[in-house]
Amino acid sequence: MCRSLSPVLIAAAFAATVLSPLAHAMLAAPADADAPPTAQQMSEIAGDYQLSDGRRMSVDFDGTEVYVQLDKRPRQQLQGGRDGQFRTLDGAISIRRKSAADAAAIDVRLSGQAVAVLR
């Protein structure tokens, strides 16, 4: 005895087959969220900066890595992602790249406190 499937069951099977992967893809994190920054992104934050608290900060890009030096303190490597955020391993210094139209192209946080960049 063979019964035909009801339209409701067919619609449910279709939804589960087609829409489920689509919904999962929409909710999943972007594939490059944890990807390393590009060389262009790293070079864009390089430069010498005058901070509003009187300190000087130097960001250097050597072609493969980005380093930051605050005043005469030891140079530290910055880790970053394609989201434009860069931070030292201890999190004491973080830098975020802003749009190129901004006068100060980066935001700086020192020990969690925002510091204005005068450049």
C-alpha positions as CSV (number, residue, x, y, z in Angstrom):
1,M,0.0,0.0,0.0
2,C,1.7,3.2,-1.2
3,R,0.5,6.6,0.1
4,S,1.4,9.8,-1.5
5,L,3.3,12.4,0.6
6,S,1.2,15.3,1.7
7,P,2.2,18.8,0.4
8,V,3.0,19.7,4.0
9,L,5.6,16.9,4.3
10,I,7.1,17.8,1.0
11,A,7.4,21.4,2.0
12,A,9.0,20.5,5.4
13,A,11.5,18.2,3.7
14,F,12.4,20.9,1.2
15,A,12.8,23.5,3.9
16,A,15.1,21.2,6.0
17,T,17.2,20.3,3.0
18,V,17.6,23.7,1.4
19,L,17.1,26.3,4.1
20,S,18.9,24.6,6.9
21,P,22.4,25.0,5.3
22,L,21.6,28.5,4.2
23,A,20.6,29.5,7.8
24,H,23.7,27.9,9.2
25,A,25.9,29.8,6.7
26,M,24.2,33.1,7.6
27,L,24.8,32.5,11.4
28,A,28.3,31.2,11.1
29,A,31.2,33.6,11.7
30,P,32.9,35.0,8.5
31,A,35.6,32.7,7.3
32,D,38.3,35.3,7.5
33,A,37.4,36.7,10.9
34,D,40.4,35.0,12.4
35,A,42.6,35.3,9.4
36,P,45.8,37.2,9.7
37,P,45.9,40.8,8.5
38,T,47.1,41.5,5.0
39,A,50.5,43.2,4.3
40,Q,48.6,46.3,3.2
41,Q,46.6,46.4,6.5
42,M,49.8,46.1,8.5
43,S,51.6,48.8,6.4
44,E,48.7,51.2,6.8
45,I,49.1,51.6,10.6
46,A,52.9,52.1,10.4
47,G,54.2,55.5,11.3
48,D,55.3,57.8,14.2
49,Y,52.5,59.1,16.3
50,Q,52.3,61.8,19.0
51,L,49.8,60.8,21.7
52,S,47.7,63.3,23.7
53,D,49.3,62.2,26.9
54,G,52.7,63.5,25.6
55,R,54.1,60.1,24.7
56,R,55.4,59.1,21.3
57,M,54.5,55.9,19.7
58,S,56.3,54.3,16.7
59,V,54.6,51.5,14.7
60,D,57.0,49.6,12.3
61,F,56.2,47.1,9.6
62,D,59.2,45.0,8.5
63,G,57.4,43.3,5.6
64,T,56.1,40.4,7.6
65,E,55.4,41.6,11.2
66,V,54.2,44.8,12.9
67,Y,55.9,46.2,16.0
68,V,55.0,49.0,18.3
69,Q,57.3,51.0,20.6
70,L,56.0,53.5,23.2
71,D,58.7,56.1,24.1
72,K,61.9,54.3,25.0
73,R,60.2,51.1,26.1
74,P,61.1,47.8,24.4
75,R,59.6,47.2,21.0
76,Q,56.6,44.7,21.1
77,Q,55.1,42.7,18.3
78,L,51.4,43.4,17.4
79,Q,49.0,40.6,16.6
80,G,46.1,41.5,14.4
81,G,43.2,40.3,12.3
82,R,41.5,41.4,9.1
83,D,39.0,43.3,11.3
84,G,41.6,46.1,11.6
85,Q,42.4,45.4,15.3
86,F,46.0,45.0,16.4
87,R,47.1,44.4,20.0
88,T,50.2,43.4,21.9
89,L,50.3,39.9,23.3
90,D,49.7,41.3,26.8
91,G,46.9,43.5,25.6
92,A,48.4,46.6,27.0
93,I,48.5,48.4,23.7
94,S,45.7,48.1,21.1
95,I,45.4,49.9,17.8
96,R,42.5,50.0,15.4
97,R,42.7,51.3,11.9
98,K,40.1,53.9,10.9
99,S,39.0,54.9,7.5
100,A,41.6,56.7,5.4
101,A,39.5,59.9,5.4
102,D,40.1,60.4,9.1
103,A,42.9,62.8,10.1
104,A,44.3,60.4,12.7
105,A,44.1,57.1,10.9
106,I,44.2,55.0,14.1
107,D,42.5,54.7,17.5
108,V,44.9,53.8,20.3
109,R,44.1,52.2,23.7
110,L,46.8,52.0,26.4
111,S,45.9,49.6,29.2
112,G,42.3,49.8,28.2
113,Q,42.1,53.6,28.2
114,A,41.6,55.6,24.9
115,V,44.3,58.0,24.1
116,A,43.9,60.6,21.3
117,V,46.4,60.5,18.5
118,L,47.7,64.0,17.5
119,R,50.1,62.7,14.8
